[in-house]
Amino acid sequence: MIGLSIFDILPEPEKFKTEWNTLSTKIKLKQNKNGRHLWSESTITKLYKDDKTFLGRVLVVHNTTQEQELLEEEFRRSAQLGLLEEVGRQIAASFDEQEILQKAIDAVVDRFGYAEAAISLLVNDNLLKVTAINGSQDFGYRPGFQQKMGEGIIGHTAKMRTTYVANEIFNDPYYFSTDKRHGSAMGIAILNNKNLLGVLYIESVRSDDFSAADVQTMETLANQLSASIQRARLYASTQEHLRVMSAVQSISDVISNSLELEVIFESVVKVLKRSFGYTHISIYQLKEDHLYLGAQIGYPEELVIHKISIKQGVSGKTIETKKAQFIEDVTKNSNFLRAANDVTSEICVPLLKESAVLGTLNVEGNASTPLTQADVDMLITIASPIALAVDNARLHAQVKAIAMTDAVSGLSNRHAFEEALLAEVQRSMRVNTPLSLIIFDIDSFKDYNDKWGHPAGDTRLKATANLIRDNLRKYDIAARYGGDEFAIILPNTNKTGALIFAKRLLAAAQAGAPDSEIAIQNKGISGYTLSIGIATFPEDAHSLTTLLLAADQAELTAKRLGKNQIFVAGEK
């Protein structure tokens, strides 16, 4: 290496040549090594003698791969959540099956740039046909391309009716193509209960490109597509039943536009009352061995049943049989649980996703509005998209939780923290209560990381997160603010209360295991110190921005004063 020009050994030497004579500069690089992206940040600094004689240059290279990977993962999670919301908005008002499918595929490719994304629908018991397709590369497939059940990844997914992921298509037994390719692919079955509607197929040019969160996102999208396909087909086949279709459209619009259970439940009961004049409507969600009320209309408050055992009433019978129950005369049925004195008949329909019961839809009639078999048939029709919406909301909640959680610590990430802080500042202003913010970092964390390595550093971050959790109240909010920095929102807490909390935190960190190599390698924990800053709204700030600044400055002051201490904003 001695005697060689520095530019002969540096990657992308032209970038360094451009900045070589700058007094002090930073150069960021992204390289590809063995299929993995590596990031680095290089600093060039000129050295001079006291008499300003030029001595040479110092080049320091810092590996920033881990930070960039975490940042990319967070961006990917946001894109996953954005995809579901975008598709929901785009297909909400459409009853055209082809338009729904193409918009969904276009959104997938636009968000993630996949080489190919396609939807193949089942046209008979043994044949699937490409209905919508898009991608950043042209593999030669077009709408109308047909594939037999069991052939290729699409055919295999359709046959098994479950998600299939190929981490490397070159070696995959089900992948077929006229060309030899590398990359990854997945197929997601689009199901209506147990009935196959089609397959959502995604292919990437990168191997091992699909995380568990990616798979879950596409499964949620498949649920959205299933509901939308059924809605479109129902509309096409039952246009003559305008009254029924009006209700289905209203409910479908709601569940397509919302991924929140409360909104879905409230909207369903309101639409059924408005469209059909039902006097008593309730919808329940199944959790373990009980049904919990989601929304209701028409029942006296003192008689409303909020919780029902799956072994009780007509609802229990519905869950047991997984079939709709029609009770024409409730006085002759011993299973009937009365929640209104004027009820004479009841229909209870299961909300089914495949073979799993997610809840029940209940409609009860009185003497002036008797229920009929036509009501049973209509409610069974409506129950299917409602069930898919309920399952979709559940999956969405899981995806949203992932997107708002820091991957290393398990606490809220910075995006979630900023949303929560804004809400709490607004609440504090509205109800005139104090709000305290703690920001702290782990002292000498970089030295610790350099000495023991990133795995030990991650373990310390996780230990710090656990330490925070052990001290939180149920309504406090904790987040990893960035790097080794953490933030804690303490609603309805004055400066004195925040100081007590911070002291507990500081003592807990100091009380770790002995600082030994064995303790660190085996447990990843040791006694360590924190620099903690505290600020309180509105005492130290008049807005979210100034509150953040006050807490951050307090933390920096604690560090400047020697670390291992607490500094409160406003102190001298």
Stockholm file with secondary structure:
# STOCKHOLM 1.0

chainA/1-572         MIGLSIFDILPEPEKFKTEWNTLSTKIKLKQNKNGRHLWSESTITKLYKDDKTFLGRVLVVHNTTQEQELLEEEFRRSAQLGLLEEVGRQIAASFDEQEILQKAIDAVVDRFGYAEAAISLLVNDNLLKVTAINGSQDFGYRPGFQQKMGEGIIGHTAKMRTTYVANEIFNDPYYFSTDKRHGSAMGIAILNNKNLLGVLYIESVRSDDFSAADVQTMETLANQLSASIQRARLYASTQEHLRVMSAVQSISDVISNSLELEVIFESVVKVLKRSFGYTHISIYQLKEDHLYLGAQIGYPEELVIHKISIKQGVSGKTIETKKAQFIEDVTKNSNFLRAANDVTSEICVPLLKESAVLGTLNVEGNASTPLTQADVDMLITIASPIALAVDNARLHAQVKAIAMTDAVSGLSNRHAFEEALLAEVQRSMRVNTPLSLIIFDIDSFKDYNDKWGHPAGDTRLKATANLIRDNLRKYDIAARYGGDEFAIILPNTNKTGALIFAKRLLAAAQAGAPDSEIAIQNKGISGYTLSIGIATFPEDAHSLTTLLLAADQAELTAKRLGKNQIFVAGEK
#=GR chainA/1-572 SS CTTSCGGGTSSSHHHHHHHTTSSEEEEEEEEEETTEEEEEEEEEEEEECTTCCEEEEEEEEEECHHHHHHHHHHHHHHHHHHHHHHHHHHHTTCCCHHHHHHHHHHHHHHHHCCSEEEEEEEEETTEEEEEEEECSSCCSCCTTCEEETTSHHHHHHHHHTSCEEESCGGGCSSCCCSSCCCSEEEEEEEEETTEEEEEEEEEESSTTCCCHHHHHHHHHHHHHHHHHHHHHHHHHHCTTCHHHHHHHHHHHHHHHHCCCHHHHHHHHHHHHHHHHCCSEEEEEEEETTEEEEEEEESCCGGGCCCEEETTSHHHHHHHHHTSCEEESCGGGCTTCCCSSTTEEEEEEEEEEETTEEEEEEEEEEETTSCCCHHHHHHHHHHHHHHHHHHHHHHHHHHHHHHHTBCTTTCSBCHHHHHHHHHHHHHHHHHHTCCEEEEEEEETTHHHHHHHHCHHHHHHHHHHHHHHHHHHCCTTCEEEEEETTEEEEEEETCCHHHHHHHHHHHHHHHHTSSCCCHHHHHHHSCCCCCEEEEEEEETTSCSSHHHHHHHHHHHHHHHHHTTSSEEEETTCC
#=GC SS_cons         CTTSCGGGTSSSHHHHHHHTTSSEEEEEEEEEETTEEEEEEEEEEEEECTTCCEEEEEEEEEECHHHHHHHHHHHHHHHHHHHHHHHHHHHTTCCCHHHHHHHHHHHHHHHHCCSEEEEEEEEETTEEEEEEEECSSCCSCCTTCEEETTSHHHHHHHHHTSCEEESCGGGCSSCCCSSCCCSEEEEEEEEETTEEEEEEEEEESSTTCCCHHHHHHHHHHHHHHHHHHHHHHHHHHCTTCHHHHHHHHHHHHHHHHCCCHHHHHHHHHHHHHHHHCCSEEEEEEEETTEEEEEEEESCCGGGCCCEEETTSHHHHHHHHHTSCEEESCGGGCTTCCCSSTTEEEEEEEEEEETTEEEEEEEEEEETTSCCCHHHHHHHHHHHHHHHHHHHHHHHHHHHHHHHTBCTTTCSBCHHHHHHHHHHHHHHHHHHTCCEEEEEEEETTHHHHHHHHCHHHHHHHHHHHHHHHHHHCCTTCEEEEEETTEEEEEEETCCHHHHHHHHHHHHHHHHTSSCCCHHHHHHHSCCCCCEEEEEEEETTSCSSHHHHHHHHHHHHHHHHHTTSSEEEETTCC
//
